[in-house]
Amino acid sequence: MSYSKLQRHEMIAGYLFLLPSFLGFSVFIIFPVFFSLFLSFTEWNMISPMRFVGLQNFIRIFTEDEMFLRVLGNTFRYMLLVIPTGLTLALAWALALNRKLKGRIIFRSIFFLPVVISFAASGMVWSWLLNREFGLINYILGFFNIPLIGWLVDPQFSMLVASCDGPLLLPSIITHISKINIIKS
């Protein structure tokens, strides 16, 4: 099958867009899996050189190590009992919350509360870290004789902070914006 010049360029662009994800997947998933598999056939304590032992590690685990079989049993028990039960209960909750039941709105609010609280707690922590007077980041920068920075009140830095980690810093930025007199009368 022959492709036109435009189709080839689009294919190359597509592969280039996939390249960062593929590299990340290779470095953080594929390489560790195969390296772990390779290490399972060796004896290595990271100090002395690697020594190939073949299946000796597997034979020792299944014949000599009593803890391994207990842990394997616990894993299978967890897999057979906890996961299906959790999925079934989650589906039941979802179906119940989708129906018009009495108290549904209150329950949804209570159920969603941990998400909101963790978002607010994150905002409080970032507010403390980035505070101009007593924030940890300015304290550390003070060791290098860098003047205090108003991370959340100075327009040039607040945009930088928001672009670095928007979802986590957004609550603190909103909190501090409410304290600033934006419209000067």
N, CA and C of each residue as an Amber inpcrd file, in Angstrom:
protein
   555
   0.8530000  -1.1820000   0.0000000   0.0000000   0.0000000   0.0000000
   0.8860000   1.2280000   0.0000000   0.6680000   2.1070000  -0.9270000
   1.5060000   3.3130000  -0.9840000   0.7290000   4.4870000  -0.3950000
   1.4730000   5.3480000   0.2950000   0.8860000   6.5090000   0.9390000
   1.3210000   7.7670000   0.2210000   0.4380000   8.7550000   0.2240000
   0.8150000  10.0420000  -0.3620000   1.7750000  10.7610000   0.5870000
   2.3740000  11.8140000   0.0970000   3.3360000  12.5690000   0.9130000
   2.6600000  13.1350000   2.1640000   1.4380000  13.6350000   2.0090000
   0.6990000  14.1770000   3.1500000   0.4020000  13.0910000   4.1700000
  -0.0050000  11.9050000   3.7150000  -0.2910000  10.8020000   4.6280000
   0.9650000  10.3740000   5.3820000   2.1220000  10.3360000   4.6850000
   3.3700000   9.9740000   5.3520000   3.7340000  11.0010000   6.4170000
   3.5560000  12.2870000   6.1110000   3.8430000  13.3390000   7.0880000
   2.9240000  13.2300000   8.3000000   1.6520000  12.9260000   8.0560000
   0.7170000  12.7630000   9.1700000   1.0690000  11.5470000  10.0040000
   1.5080000  10.4550000   9.3650000   1.9150000   9.2680000  10.1160000
   3.1470000   9.5720000  10.9700000   4.1050000  10.2710000  10.4010000
   5.3180000  10.6270000  11.1460000   4.9570000  11.5200000  12.3240000
   4.0850000  12.5040000  12.0940000   3.6620000  13.3950000  13.1810000
   2.9580000  12.5950000  14.2740000   2.1160000  11.6490000  13.8750000
   1.4280000  10.8070000  14.8550000   2.4060000  10.0090000  15.6870000
   3.3910000   9.4030000  15.0440000   4.3920000   8.6350000  15.7900000
   5.2280000   9.5330000  16.6900000   5.5160000  10.7430000  16.2410000
   6.2730000  11.6690000  17.0900000   5.4610000  12.0810000  18.3150000
   4.1410000  12.2210000  18.1520000   3.2980000  12.5380000  19.3010000
   3.2190000  11.3490000  20.2710000   3.3010000  10.1380000  19.7500000
   3.2630000   8.9510000  20.5980000   4.5910000   8.6880000  21.2940000
   5.6750000   9.2120000  20.7470000   7.0100000   8.9070000  21.2540000
   7.2040000   9.2100000  22.7450000   6.8070000  10.3900000  23.2690000
   7.0080000  10.6270000  24.7100000   6.2700000   9.6150000  25.5960000
   5.0440000   9.2740000  25.2320000   4.2950000   8.2870000  26.0170000
   4.9540000   6.9220000  25.9240000   5.3940000   6.5640000  24.7430000
   6.0510000   5.2770000  24.5720000   7.3560000   5.2150000  25.3600000
   8.1220000   6.3110000  25.3370000   9.3660000   6.3450000  26.1090000
   9.0920000   6.2200000  27.6040000   8.1080000   6.9580000  28.1030000
   7.7480000   6.8700000  29.5160000   7.2870000   5.4740000  29.8840000
   6.4540000   4.8740000  29.0440000   5.9750000   3.5130000  29.2860000
   7.1390000   2.5310000  29.2820000   8.0640000   2.7230000  28.3470000
   9.2160000   1.8210000  28.2600000  10.1200000   1.9500000  29.4790000
  10.4010000   3.1810000  29.8770000  11.3320000   3.4050000  30.9820000
  10.7270000   2.9840000  32.3180000   9.4520000   3.2870000  32.5420000
   8.8550000   3.0560000  33.8560000   8.0550000   1.7590000  33.9760000
   7.7620000   1.0910000  32.8710000   6.9980000  -0.1530000  32.9340000
   7.7770000  -1.3120000  32.2980000   8.0510000  -1.2150000  31.0120000
   8.6520000  -2.3380000  30.2900000  10.0360000  -2.6870000  30.8380000
  10.9230000  -1.7050000  30.9600000  12.2740000  -1.9810000  31.4520000
  12.2570000  -2.5790000  32.8570000  11.5330000  -1.9980000  33.8320000
  11.5270000  -2.6140000  35.1700000  10.9820000  -4.0390000  35.1910000
   9.9710000  -4.3180000  34.3770000   9.4060000  -5.6670000  34.3570000
  10.4500000  -6.6630000  33.8630000  11.0800000  -6.3530000  32.7390000
  12.0590000  -7.2940000  32.1940000  13.3290000  -7.3530000  33.0430000
  13.7220000  -6.2420000  33.6520000  14.8910000  -6.2720000  34.5210000
  14.5990000  -7.0940000  35.7760000  13.3930000  -6.9840000  36.3160000
  13.0070000  -7.8000000  37.4730000  12.9940000  -9.2760000  37.1090000
  12.4890000  -9.5850000  35.9270000  12.5000000 -10.9740000  35.4690000
  13.9390000 -11.4820000  35.3570000  14.8150000 -10.6800000  34.7950000
  16.2300000 -11.0430000  34.6970000  16.8400000 -11.2430000  36.0870000
  16.5400000 -10.3190000  37.0150000  17.0990000 -10.4300000  38.3660000
  16.6070000 -11.6660000  39.1040000  15.4120000 -12.1450000  38.7640000
  14.8840000 -13.3200000  39.4520000  15.7090000 -14.5680000  39.1670000
  16.5040000 -14.5450000  38.1280000  17.3690000 -15.6790000  37.7950000
  18.8050000 -15.4690000  38.2710000  19.0270000 -14.4540000  39.0990000
  20.3760000 -14.1650000  39.5750000  20.3950000 -14.0800000  41.0960000
  21.5980000 -14.0920000  41.6260000  21.8150000 -13.8030000  43.0350000
  22.6510000 -12.5360000  43.0680000  22.0940000 -11.4840000  43.6640000
  22.7810000 -10.1930000  43.6250000  22.3470000  -9.3720000  44.8220000
  23.3090000  -8.8610000  45.5770000  22.9940000  -8.0180000  46.7200000
  23.3700000  -6.5610000  46.4690000  23.6310000  -6.1950000  45.2440000
  23.9770000  -4.8500000  44.7740000  25.3690000  -4.4140000  45.2250000
  26.0940000  -5.2660000  45.9270000  27.4720000  -4.9600000  46.3130000
  28.4200000  -5.8640000  45.5420000  28.1530000  -7.1560000  45.6240000
  28.9880000  -8.1010000  44.8820000  28.4380000  -8.2530000  43.4670000
  29.2230000  -8.7920000  42.5620000  28.7450000  -8.9550000  41.1840000
  27.5800000  -9.9530000  41.0920000  26.7680000  -9.7920000  40.0560000
  25.6410000 -10.6910000  39.8330000  26.1580000 -12.0930000  39.5300000
  25.3850000 -13.0880000  40.0190000  25.7260000 -14.4810000  39.7330000
  24.4590000 -15.1630000  39.2530000  24.5070000 -15.7420000  38.0560000
  23.3510000 -16.4340000  37.4880000  23.1100000 -17.7240000  38.2620000
  21.8630000 -17.9070000  38.7690000  21.5340000 -19.1140000  39.5330000
  20.3940000 -19.9030000  38.8940000  19.8820000 -19.4610000  37.7830000
  18.8100000 -20.1850000  37.0930000  17.5230000 -20.1860000  37.8930000
  16.9300000 -21.3580000  38.0220000  15.6420000 -21.4980000  38.7150000
  15.7950000 -21.7100000  40.2240000  16.9950000 -21.6180000  40.7280000
  17.2560000 -21.8820000  42.1490000  16.4270000 -20.9740000  43.0650000
  16.2760000 -19.7060000  42.7090000  15.4710000 -18.7870000  43.5260000
  14.0150000 -19.2550000  43.6120000  13.4550000 -19.6960000  42.4790000
  12.0660000 -20.1500000  42.4560000  11.9050000 -21.4540000  43.2320000
  12.8460000 -22.3560000  43.0930000  12.7900000 -23.6200000  43.8280000
  12.8470000 -23.3510000  45.3320000  13.7350000 -22.4460000  45.7430000
  13.8670000 -22.1320000  47.1690000  12.5900000 -21.4940000  47.7110000
  11.9780000 -20.5950000  46.9520000  10.7530000 -19.9300000  47.4230000
   9.6350000 -20.9450000  47.6340000   9.4480000 -21.8740000  46.6930000
   8.3290000 -22.8130000  46.7840000   8.5860000 -23.9760000  47.7300000
   9.8460000 -24.2850000  48.0230000  10.1180000 -25.4450000  48.8680000
  10.5580000 -25.0710000  50.2820000  11.2890000 -23.9810000  50.4410000
  11.8770000 -23.6620000  51.7460000  11.2050000 -22.5010000  52.4680000
  10.6250000 -21.5990000  51.7360000  10.0950000 -20.3750000  52.3440000
   8.6190000 -20.5560000  52.7080000   8.3390000 -20.7120000  54.0040000
   6.9620000 -20.9060000  54.4640000   6.1380000 -19.6250000  54.3460000
   6.7910000 -18.4870000  54.5390000   6.0940000 -17.2070000  54.4800000
   5.5400000 -16.9380000  53.0750000   6.2640000 -17.3390000  52.0400000
   5.8310000 -17.0780000  50.6720000   4.4830000 -17.7230000  50.3890000
   4.3280000 -18.9840000  50.7800000   3.0600000 -19.6680000  50.5150000
   1.9100000 -19.0330000  51.3020000   2.1880000 -18.5640000  52.5160000
   1.1580000 -17.8780000  53.3010000   0.7600000 -16.5620000  52.6250000
   1.7500000 -15.8240000  52.1700000   1.4800000 -14.5470000  51.4950000
   0.7430000 -14.7910000  50.1800000   1.1380000 -15.8180000  49.4590000
   0.4520000 -16.1570000  48.2120000  -1.0150000 -16.5000000  48.4710000
  -1.2570000 -17.2530000  49.5450000  -2.6330000 -17.5850000  49.9260000
  -3.4310000 -16.3470000  50.2970000  -2.8210000 -15.4330000  51.0550000
  -3.4980000 -14.1830000  51.4150000  -3.8380000 -13.3700000  50.1710000
  -2.9200000 -13.3540000  49.2240000  -3.1530000 -12.5990000  47.9860000
  -4.3340000 -13.1720000  47.2190000  -4.3910000 -14.4970000  47.1020000
  -5.5130000 -15.1210000  46.3900000  -6.8250000 -14.9200000  47.1320000
  -6.7950000 -15.0070000  48.4680000  -7.9940000 -14.7450000  49.2560000
  -8.4890000 -13.3210000  49.0260000  -7.5660000 -12.3750000  49.0550000
  -7.9120000 -10.9700000  48.8080000  -8.5220000 -10.8300000  47.4240000
  -7.8730000 -11.4560000  46.4390000  -8.3400000 -11.3470000  45.0600000
  -9.7390000 -11.9370000  44.9030000 -10.0090000 -13.0480000  45.5710000
 -11.2900000 -13.7260000  45.3980000 -12.4120000 -13.1380000  46.2480000
 -12.0710000 -12.5090000  47.3830000 -13.1110000 -12.0200000  48.2910000
 -13.2640000 -10.4960000  48.2550000 -12.1820000  -9.7940000  48.4610000
 -12.2650000  -8.3410000  48.6540000 -12.5610000  -7.5980000  47.3580000
 -11.8860000  -7.9530000  46.2930000 -12.0790000  -7.2100000  45.0400000
 -13.5000000  -7.3650000  44.5110000 -14.0410000  -8.5890000  44.3560000
 -15.4320000  -8.6860000  43.8770000 -16.4380000  -8.0340000  44.8250000
 -16.2050000  -8.1700000  46.1380000 -17.1170000  -7.5460000  47.1050000
 -17.0870000  -6.0340000  46.9630000 -15.8870000  -5.4650000  46.8570000
 -15.7570000  -4.0160000  46.7010000 -16.4000000  -3.5180000  45.4210000
 -16.1990000  -4.2350000  44.3380000 -16.8140000  -3.8380000  43.0650000
 -18.3350000  -3.9460000  43.1250000 -18.8300000  -5.0010000  43.7600000
 -20.2790000  -5.1760000  43.8820000 -20.8930000  -4.0590000  44.7270000
 -20.2670000  -3.7550000  45.8710000 -20.7870000  -2.6730000  46.7210000
 -20.7040000  -1.3210000  46.0130000 -19.6140000  -1.0780000  45.2890000
 -19.4870000   0.1910000  44.5670000 -20.5770000   0.3170000  43.5040000
 -20.8580000  -0.7650000  42.8000000 -21.9210000  -0.7400000  41.7970000
 -23.2810000  -0.5310000  42.4540000 -23.5010000  -1.1770000  43.5890000
 -24.7710000  -1.0070000  44.3100000 -24.9410000   0.4390000  44.7710000
 -23.8650000   1.0510000  45.3190000 -23.9300000   2.4610000  45.7270000
 -24.2420000   3.3450000  44.5270000 -23.5570000   3.1010000  43.4120000
 -23.7760000   3.9260000  42.2240000 -25.2180000   3.8100000  41.7400000
 -25.7490000   2.6000000  41.7310000 -27.1390000   2.4160000  41.3010000
 -28.1010000   3.0710000  42.2750000 -27.8160000   2.9650000  43.5720000
 -28.6950000   3.5810000  44.5770000 -28.6750000   5.0970000  44.4630000
 -27.4980000   5.6710000  44.2300000 -27.3930000   7.1270000  44.1220000
 -27.9920000   7.6590000  42.8250000 -28.1940000   6.7860000  41.8740000
 -28.7660000   7.2030000  40.5980000 -30.2920000   7.2010000  40.6330000
 -30.8540000   6.6020000  41.6730000 -32.3140000   6.5670000  41.8070000
 -32.7820000   7.7230000  42.6680000 -34.0350000   8.0470000  42.5530000
 -34.6080000   9.1330000  43.3460000 -35.0520000   8.5750000  44.6960000
 -34.0790000   8.5230000  45.6260000 -34.3600000   8.0320000  46.9650000
 -34.3460000   9.1980000  47.9440000 -35.0330000   9.0260000  49.0690000
 -35.0600000  10.0620000  50.0920000 -33.6630000  10.1890000  50.7060000
 -33.1550000  11.4120000  50.8320000 -31.8450000  11.6530000  51.4300000
 -30.6850000  11.4760000  50.4680000 -30.9890000  11.3110000  49.1850000
 -29.9450000  11.0820000  48.1920000 -28.9960000  12.2570000  48.0990000
 -29.4930000  13.4740000  48.1290000 -28.6630000  14.6720000  48.0040000
 -27.7420000  14.8140000  49.2090000 -28.2670000  14.5550000  50.3930000
 -27.4370000  14.6340000  51.6080000 -26.3410000  13.5750000  51.5610000
 -26.7080000  12.3610000  51.1600000 -25.7080000  11.2980000  51.0990000
 -24.6380000  11.6160000  50.0620000 -25.0360000  12.1490000  48.9060000
 -24.0460000  12.5360000  47.8910000 -23.0870000  13.5800000  48.4490000
 -23.6240000  14.5370000  49.1890000 -22.7740000  15.5740000  49.7820000
 -21.7950000  14.9700000  50.7780000 -22.2640000  14.0940000  51.6400000
 -21.3860000  13.4540000  52.6250000 -20.3560000  12.5760000  51.9270000
 -20.7740000  11.8820000  50.9020000 -19.8700000  10.9940000  50.1730000
 -18.7730000  11.7900000  49.4600000 -19.1020000  12.9800000  48.9690000
 -18.1430000  13.8030000  48.2280000 -17.2830000  14.6570000  49.1550000
 -17.6300000  14.7370000  50.4230000 -16.9160000  15.5730000  51.3840000
 -15.4080000  15.2950000  51.4620000 -14.9360000  14.0510000  51.4730000
 -13.4850000  13.8300000  51.5200000 -12.7270000  14.4490000  50.3490000
 -13.3510000  14.4750000  49.1780000 -12.7000000  15.0940000  48.0220000
 -12.5520000  16.5850000  48.2540000 -13.5910000  17.2160000  48.7210000
 -13.5630000  18.6550000  48.9580000 -12.5950000  18.9970000  50.0890000
 -12.6070000  18.2020000  51.1470000 -11.7270000  18.4710000  52.2860000
 -10.2690000  18.3270000  51.8830000  -9.9310000  17.2990000  51.1030000
  -8.5370000  17.1350000  50.7090000  -8.1000000  18.2790000  49.7990000
  -8.9940000  18.7870000  48.9570000  -8.6870000  19.9280000  48.0920000
  -8.4210000  21.1650000  48.9470000  -9.2630000  21.3760000  49.9550000
  -9.0880000  22.5280000  50.8420000  -7.8150000  22.3790000  51.6770000
  -7.5340000  21.1750000  52.1660000  -6.3230000  20.9510000  52.9550000
  -5.0830000  21.2000000  52.1100000  -5.1130000  20.7810000  50.8710000
  -3.9940000  21.0300000  49.9690000  -3.7980000  22.5270000  49.7720000
  -4.8790000  23.2480000  49.6150000  -4.7860000  24.7010000  49.4730000
  -4.1890000  25.3580000  50.7030000  -4.5610000  24.8640000  51.8740000
  -4.0100000  25.4210000  53.1120000  -2.5000000  25.1660000  53.2110000
  -2.0690000  23.9710000  52.8510000  -0.6420000  23.6410000  52.9080000
   0.1420000  24.5150000  51.9410000  -0.3690000  24.6720000  50.7120000
   0.3320000  25.5160000  49.7370000   0.3200000  26.9750000  50.1760000
  -0.7590000  27.4110000  50.8160000  -0.7990000  28.7880000  51.3370000
   0.3040000  28.9950000  52.3600000   0.5100000  28.0090000  53.2030000
   1.5690000  28.1050000  54.2060000   2.9450000  28.0710000  53.5420000
   3.1620000  27.1540000  52.6180000   4.4690000  27.0370000  51.9660000
   4.8480000  28.2970000  51.2020000   3.8560000  28.9480000  50.5720000
   4.1360000  30.0820000  49.7010000   3.8890000  31.4330000  50.3620000
   3.6020000  31.4540000  51.6470000   3.3540000  32.7090000  52.3450000
   4.5890000  33.5960000  52.3010000   4.3810000  34.9030000  52.0900000
   5.5130000  35.8160000  51.9490000   6.2920000  35.9770000  53.2500000
   5.6300000  36.0980000  54.3740000   6.3070000  36.3800000  55.6300000
   6.9010000  35.1370000  56.2960000   6.1360000  34.0390000  56.3580000
   6.6190000  32.8850000  57.1110000   6.5560000  31.5730000  56.3240000
   6.4750000  31.6510000  55.0170000   6.4130000  30.4370000  54.2040000
   7.7480000  29.7120000  54.1370000   7.6790000  28.4150000  54.0630000
   8.8830000  27.5880000  54.0410000   9.7490000  27.8640000  52.8170000
   9.1420000  28.1110000  51.6810000   9.9230000  28.3480000  50.4670000
  10.7220000  29.6380000  50.5870000  10.1000000  30.7150000  51.0740000
  10.8440000  31.9590000  51.2740000  11.9020000  31.8030000  52.3610000
  11.6310000  30.9970000  53.3700000  12.6080000  30.7530000  54.4280000
  13.8610000  30.0930000  53.8510000  13.6780000  29.1050000  53.0030000
  14.8160000  28.4260000  52.3840000  15.5490000  29.3730000  51.4420000
  14.7990000  30.1540000  50.6680000  15.4420000  31.1070000  49.7580000
  16.2240000  32.1710000  50.5260000  15.8110000  32.4570000  51.7660000
  16.5230000  33.4240000  52.5940000  17.9510000  33.0090000  52.8820000
  18.2120000  31.7110000  52.9260000  19.5820000  31.2340000  53.1370000
  20.5030000  31.6380000  51.9960000  19.9390000  31.8980000  50.8310000
  20.7230000  32.2900000  49.6570000  20.6320000  33.7960000  49.4020000
  20.1900000  34.5440000  50.4310000  20.0510000  36.0020000  50.3670000
  19.1250000  36.4580000  49.2420000  18.1070000  35.6650000  48.9610000
  17.0900000  36.0580000  47.9880000  15.9880000  36.7620000  48.7540000
  15.5770000  37.9540000  48.3250000  14.5480000  38.6910000  49.0710000
  13.2180000  37.9420000  49.0730000  12.3660000  38.2970000  50.0560000
  11.0520000  37.6610000  50.1730000  10.2480000  37.8580000  48.8990000
   9.5780000  36.8090000  48.4800000   8.7810000  36.8540000  47.2550000
   7.3190000  36.6510000  47.6280000   6.4630000  37.4940000  47.1020000
   5.0200000  37.3380000  47.3090000   4.4630000  36.3890000  46.2650000
   4.6840000  35.1100000  46.4720000   4.3150000  34.0950000  45.4820000
   2.8510000  34.1750000  45.0630000   1.9840000  34.4740000  46.0130000
   0.5560000  34.4330000  45.7210000  -0.0640000  35.8060000  45.5050000
   0.7020000  36.8840000  45.7470000   0.1360000  38.2190000  45.6010000
   0.7860000  39.0190000  44.4900000   1.9910000  38.6930000  44.1130000
   2.6840000  39.3910000  43.0370000   2.2460000  38.7820000  41.7060000
   1.6930000  39.5930000  40.7960000   1.1460000  39.0330000  39.5460000
   2.1480000  38.1990000  38.7470000   3.4130000  38.6030000  38.7160000
   4.3590000  37.8380000  37.8940000   4.6500000  36.4590000  38.4960000
   4.6010000  36.3400000  39.8110000   4.8640000  35.0460000  40.4360000
   3.6020000  34.2110000  40.5920000   2.4640000  34.8430000  40.8260000
   1.2380000  34.0680000  41.0210000   0.8690000  33.3010000  39.7500000
   1.1180000  33.9010000  38.5800000   0.8510000  33.1870000  37.3300000
   1.8110000  32.0170000  37.1730000   3.0640000  32.2210000  37.5640000
   4.0530000  31.1490000  37.5140000   3.6510000  30.0050000  38.4370000
   3.2470000  30.3440000  39.6530000   2.8440000  29.3260000  40.6280000
   1.6170000  28.5830000  40.1160000   0.6530000  29.2970000  39.5630000
  -0.5670000  28.6580000  39.0720000  -0.2810000  27.7420000  37.8960000
   0.6760000  28.1240000  37.0550000   0.9760000  27.2850000  35.8980000
   1.8100000  26.0730000  36.2700000   2.5230000  26.1280000  37.4140000
   3.3430000  24.9820000  37.8320000   2.4750000  23.8470000  38.3420000
   1.4810000  24.1520000  39.1370000   0.6830000  23.0940000  39.7300000
  -0.7180000  23.6070000  40.0000000  -1.4250000  23.9230000  38.9470000
  -2.7180000  24.5500000  39.0520000  -3.7250000  23.8950000  39.9660000
  -4.0310000  22.6060000  39.7980000  -5.0860000  22.0140000  40.6140000
  -4.7900000  22.0340000  42.1030000  -3.5290000  21.9090000  42.4970000
  -3.2110000  21.9070000  43.9210000  -3.1270000  23.3120000  44.4920000
  -2.6800000  24.2630000  43.6920000  -2.4760000  25.6080000  44.2050000
  -3.6890000  26.5080000  44.0320000  -4.6280000  26.0900000  43.2050000
  -5.7840000  26.9340000  42.9290000  -6.5260000  27.3730000  44.1810000
  -6.7820000  26.4920000  45.1530000  -7.5000000  26.9590000  46.3490000
  -6.7590000  28.0590000  47.0970000  -5.4410000  27.9280000  47.2170000
  -4.6960000  28.9580000  47.9420000  -4.6650000  30.2650000  47.1560000
  -4.5860000  30.1770000  45.8440000  -4.5780000  31.4000000  45.0360000
  -5.9290000  32.1020000  45.1710000  -7.0120000  31.3500000  45.1160000
  -8.3400000  31.9500000  45.2650000  -8.4760000  32.5890000  46.6420000
  -7.9650000  31.9080000  47.6630000  -8.0290000  32.4510000  49.0210000
  -7.2910000  33.7830000  49.1000000  -6.1090000  33.8310000  48.5270000
  -5.3190000  35.0600000  48.6090000  -5.8430000  36.1620000  47.6920000
  -6.4140000  35.8030000  46.5660000  -6.9920000  36.8240000  45.6940000
  -8.1470000  37.5200000  46.4030000  -8.8720000  36.7690000  47.2100000
 -10.0020000  37.3810000  47.9320000  -9.5130000  38.4060000  48.9640000
  -8.2500000  38.3100000  49.3670000  -7.7080000  39.2470000  50.3460000
  -7.0980000  40.4900000  49.6990000  -6.9300000  40.4700000  48.3790000
  -6.2890000  41.5860000  47.6830000  -7.3620000  42.5380000  47.1620000
  -7.1050000  43.8110000  47.2870000  -8.0290000  44.8050000  46.7250000
  -7.6720000  44.9720000  45.2500000  -8.3720000  44.2500000  44.3810000
  -8.0420000  44.2470000  42.9610000  -8.5020000  45.5450000  42.2960000
  -9.7060000  45.9720000  42.6030000 -10.2370000  47.1990000  41.9980000
  -9.9350000  48.3480000  42.9400000  -9.0670000  49.2180000  42.4820000
  -8.7030000  50.3750000  43.3130000  -9.6900000  51.4940000  43.0670000
 -10.2840000  51.9800000  44.1450000 -11.2840000  53.0380000  43.9780000
 -10.6850000  54.3960000  44.2100000
